[in-house]
Every structure is written in structure tokens, then in C-alpha cells.
Amino acid sequence: GVAMQPQGVHHVAINVDDVDAAIEFYTKSLGLSVRTDRPDFGFPGAWLDAGDQQVHLVQAPVPPSQGQHFALLFDDLDAAITELRTAGVTVSDAIPVGAALQAFVTDPSGNTVELHQRI
């Protein structure tokens, strides 16, 4: 039907074991910014902006890494990798996958984040 036509991904929500450490990583290392409109849900968390999309952090047990991840889109992946490595963040080399380049980084809670560039 006409109603079932998503316009894109609004946000992803990920579990983290330390919200403050996650905020520091996602803002200082990956360039996201903290939103100030998150209601008090009765548990720690944060809403972050990544361009027009959001990443929501939820303080809760982190599931084991079994391939789940989300991807942040960059215009210049090589520059992003260089910046991360200069700041002491471990990031994989960029590899081509289809019509894209991808690299991977792990947040302080052990969540995998793909760094993605269209080519």
C-alpha cells in the first residue's frame, strides 16, 4: 500500500555499557553531535545526530558481537581513517565492497560501526 513506503532510516538504537564513554567516542572520534531533546525515559541514554539520521544510545547489557552493526557514511573514508588513527583509535583498512569502500571500528562497549564511502 501507499503507507508502506519508508523514506529512510530515522535512527538506530544500540546498547552501551557506559553512556558517557559512548558519547565521548561518538562525538569526539566519529563526529556525531548530542541532541538535547531526549525525554527522561527513566534509564540512561543519549540521542546523537549523524547528518539527518540519529544514533540512540541505551545503557543496557550489550549483546555479543555476531556481525550486527550500523554504518556511518563519509565523503572521504581515507581521511576519516587517518584522523581516527592519529587520535589513537583502532580502525581497519578500507576495503572495496561493491560500489563502496568500508572500514570498521569498535566503540568502547564493543559495538561494531562500519565507516562507509560510496565510490
MOPE-V203416 format. One line per field, one symbol per residue. phi: phi as a letter, one per 20 degrees, with the letter a starting at -180 (. if undefined). Layout:
# MOPE-V203416
phi: ???
This chain:
# MOPE-V203416
phi: .ffecgeqefbddcecebgfffggffefednfcfeddffeenbfrbdcecmedcdddcfagefffcofaccdecfcfgfffgffffenefbfffcfclebdbcccdffenfecedccfc
